Amino acid sequence: MTNIEFFQPNKYPLSNGIRLIEASAGTGKTFSLSHLVLRLLTEKEYSINEILVVSFTEATASEIKARIIERLILALKIIESINTNVKPYKIDNVLNEWVDLNITSKEKALYIASLLLEALERIDNADITTIHGFCSKTLRREAIENGNNLNPTIEKDSYSLINEIVEEYWKKEILEIEISELKGLFKSNFNRKNLIDVLSSLDNDPNNSFKQTFNDLKIEESLSSQLNNYSESLWIKFTTIWEEKGQELEDSFREIAKDLRSQGIKDTKPYSSKPRKNRYELLSNWIEEYKEKKRPSYEDIQNQKLINEYFHPKNIYQLDMKHKINACSKEMEPILDIIGDLYDSPGELVWEHALLWTKRELEKRKSKKGLINYSDLLKLLDPKNQNSNAIKDKVNHNNIYKNLEQRYKVALIDEFQDTDPVQLRLLKKAFGNRSSHLLLMIGDPKQAIYSFRGGSLNTYMKAREACDQIHLMNANYRSTKSLILTLNKLFLDGLIRSNLSTQELNPCSQEDLLELNGIKEPFKILNLIDTNQKVKDQRIKLDSKSKIEDKIPKVIGSYLLELLSNNPKDLNPSDICILVNRHDQAKNIHSYLSKIRIPSQLLSNENIFTREGAQILQIFINCIVSPHNQQKLALLACSELMQWTKEKLIKSKIDGDFDSLSSKFYELSKLFPTIGLLGCLSNFLEGKSIADLSNRGTLLGDLYQSSQLVDEQIHRQKFNALRASQWLSSQRFQSIEQIPEEYQPNSAISNSSVNIITIHKSKGLQFKIVICPYLWQKPPDRKSLLWKDNQNLLISKKYKWNKKYSSYQDFIRKESLNEAERIAYVAFTRAKKQLIVLWANAAGQEGNPLSGFLFGSESINLKIEDHTKEMMENSFMKRELKVDIQDIKTIETSKTWSQPKSEVKLSLGAIPTHQFENSWGRYSFSKWITQKNDELILKDLSDELNEDHAFKGEIEDMSFQEIDHLLVDKDQSIDRLEDQGWSKESPIGDFPKGPIAGTCLHKILERIDFNDIENQLKVSTIIEEELNIVNISNSFIEPINILLKRIANIPLGGPLGKFKMKNLNTKSSIKELKFDIPICHEANPINTLELSSIFKEDVQNKYGSDYINKLIDLKIHSSGFLTGSIDQVFADNPNHEIAKWWVLDWKSNWIGSSLSKEHRSSCGPSNYSISRMDEEMYHHHYPLQAHIYLLALHRFLNWRLPDYSPQKHLGGYIYVFLRGLPDKEELEEKNFPQWTPGLIVEPAPIERIKKLDLLIKRQQK
């Protein structure tokens, strides 16, 4: 017999062998594991890389790693304090004992410290992981030697690929089957959804081994023809044997009914000793109908009630099982088998063909794509498969296990109760050598609740029997003393169904007793009674399970309302956790609590991409993809993210808020490649928005989680914003039956909300008050299209009358009841201070997990009607168990809960007396020109409507569209052109105004190559694409084409003479040149007065002292960085050594004029005289912009151009007013005058640029 002792952290043997630690809930398992790692590192002197730590989930593995690091650091600090005589740290008794045993001298202390430091340095590469992480790392390490895929993609499941394969199979094979046959198949549970489910089940369980039972079935050949031939042969067999033994079978059924009645058994359905119908004759007549024509279809056979409800062997088998007899004679077995085959086997044949074909195809495609899922990882390393040819081609087991034995000295396996047979075989093969390795398993069989994931209690018990030693952890650090003493008595008889004993736990928690009004004991029973019945009347007709379940939300809601209201100071909603069995139960309670205004939050198992947060995120990323799409921006503005009203949306298109939103998303689109979607979302949300969203349930958490998942795909698949948007859309509309764990919402539990969570998800968590309202239910029967016989999985429907299947079903049902009992144990042990359990008597709920705990071990076989309150009280009295039992009724409450008002008086802190430094930051030209004196802002507001500032973010608050009559009014005060001979219309005179339209023109100009301007198809395509992005009519394609030709062919004039853009060498041009210039890094901030002084230089150049009066209106006080982006920089000669370099800026300003009182307007070259353009230059501070751009170009050339000289190489600046450019013919007519409408070309004011350079980079004197 295995030696069993109590666990002692510092005396636990670390010698080699196979050992087990059984750690009941709350006994400090993670703490003990981290301490054992400390001992292994220091006492056994193992390297951290020689220790393998495996846990069940990534979350628990991360927690263990963190606790190990914390333990090692604490041990180091203690050693340091001892050696330096520093005041010692406060430490736990276990570590204190370890210090006494190990730190025996200064030399020993230094040596142990060196071991711990080495471990901490290497811990990031230590193998503290899940079993799947361990398998993955092992296979990658052995990849080169074994010649398998060096970088396989590991998917948690293959659902998407399975969907794809089933879809292909459906088209290739199923749709080729005749409709009448197909309808019959659908009646046999064969459909696409079930096929996907079964194939996923086979793929995700490494223990599954599907067995082919139709030996003649060939998956390479057409299913339709094989099904037809098989059905034909079955029909011939059936009609032949029916003719011989049909009447005999009918007579035997009558005899069976007669014999049962003679034994006093009245219920012999569907058989009768004196039937009113001759069913043999009826079925024979039906068969006769097909003698002269084709056999009946599978649909006809499925619809034949005589076969299904009378002659089918399942009926006689069910009668046998019901009355525990063996009525069927051996003589009747052949005809019963043929009838069963006729009815079921065609469906079984199709099922087998489908599973074998799709399973093979799935394996081929995963291999081709280099995909493996978690199940594949285990299969590849399973010692049982080492002789499989398929596995041999991929891995060399001998090498792998030899290397594992050499790499690790110790394997610590956490949550071992959740281990499956494959994992156990793997661990024993690698670390089961008792002479060379320590295999230490830590688990609690009472918490084995994950059978649906492959976990097996039988596997645990088998491993337990083979252990050299078993140690028990019996000190509970979670729950209060009173609650632990109560639970000890509650579990006195152990887990009866699971045949698991429980040891008494020693309460070691420092938690204070919870004293609340309305609660007398740490264990409370809410005994649900019928509203219309007296309490003492126990013999009543019980309500159904569903009827009782409908009452639960109201019962729990009313109780919580009373509990919270009676304890406003001592109890917060977040202290409470409601544990449920299913997610729909959680939603129902959550919904009712919301109704009575008790805040609650649930952790559900739904797909995060189906929630509102993902829908809003889709709109958000669509706006990043198309920052100027008005429809998408409007959708976002009116969504829960921004909550604009219809009135605000309309107003925003006049006051500039809509344009600001567009500009903001344009900036985000530029930032997206570097900061990702989550960064863009965080950038977009302001503090007020975050605070508001946090008050609206899980929306904020869902937004962040969805963003993080999208960012992972952006990183993994190198998505741009468009591809990321498409991926998110596909996830939102794709039906995923098996939701990956990371796709399940994990919104952080609110500090002020009742927690609602399933018991399975609560594992490892703890709460002050735990309420269990659904444990009175027995577990539902597990439904599966597959069943197991000798480890082989079968699809055969013969199980309905097969004794093997009956035994399998009985085993599964028993296991389900056993696991339900363990689930109840897990639920009870989540409580730290108070456990509240609801009991309800519902019809048919025998087998519920509460019976043994509340009514005693003898009650588990009693009818549910016998589970009375009196019996419960007697059971508690017998065990000397103090329990607070409260009768509770279902009452719909009209009250609501309100948060108690805080009595804390709020006050302000001390007011700072010093001035805050607010000059440092990132500044742009646009930011400088918006920092005007307050009295000037209103004056200039309407004029700002004129200008396109969006492309480089020059103005933060801009309007959506120009209002023509404002411009017309302004136009009346402007002098007419000196020369009225220029045309009044521009090809883009009617082009929309405002920043969105201006940005569209900028994007077109950025993409156009003027050397290739005659390539009409290419140019028009670019124009169309950009117009479509901002929803501007394609009717402007031709006008923009005309404009582009004007730009390409017009001489720039001035210092550039006859130079044309179409002559520009592409290697001599840079578009969108971005710059960041440090401003006064080590000196006082630059101010407006200093900046204006530069315009006193170069008096011969334009925009000098006359501009100072305009510039002085600005309020500039800046240090940090000056940033911006220049539309285009180019050299006027291919030889860059002699070329001059110019900055060019495109302007789409509308400065047209009125033609009539009806406000019809024109905009063309005639409106863009020198005086009008100068006015625009002054008004929008373009001279300042030009000087900033020239400074950026000056520094750029000084950095990149050899032998740079500003006098020799710095050309000047060009402002192109796009709506004012004339055509070539008009220029020729006027003999190319000295100035051209729409163009301002000025040489660089060298002295100003030099002074500006010195001013900005000055250092503290």
PyMOL commands that set and color helices and strands:
alter all, ss='L'
color gray80, all
select helices_A, chain A and resi 29-42+48-50+58-84+93-102+106-125+131-141+143-146+159-172+174-176+179-186+192-204+223-262+279-288+298-303+305-311+313-323+330-369+374-381+383-385+389-392+397-407+416-418+421-431+445-447+451-453+457-465+481-490+545-566+573-575+583-595+608-610+612-625+630-637+646-655+657-684+687-694+699-717+721-733+741-743+759-762+797-801+803-828+851-855+857-861+864-866+869-878+925-930+934-944+964-971+995-1007+1010-1012+1016-1029+1034-1049+1054-1056+1061-1063+1066-1068+1088-1096+1105-1111+1165-1167+1170-1179+1182-1200+1206-1209+1218-1220+1224-1229+1246-1257
alter helices_A, ss='H'
color red, helices_A
select strands_A, chain A and resi 3-6+17-23+51-55+127-130+153-155+371-373+410-413+438-443+469-473+475-476+506-507+523-528+576-580+600-603+754-758+767-772+787-789+792-794+831-839+884-888+920-924+1069-1079+1086-1087+1117-1131+1141-1147+1153-1154+1161-1162+1210-1217+1239-1243
alter strands_A, ss='S'
color yellow, strands_A
deselect
rebuild
show_as cartoon
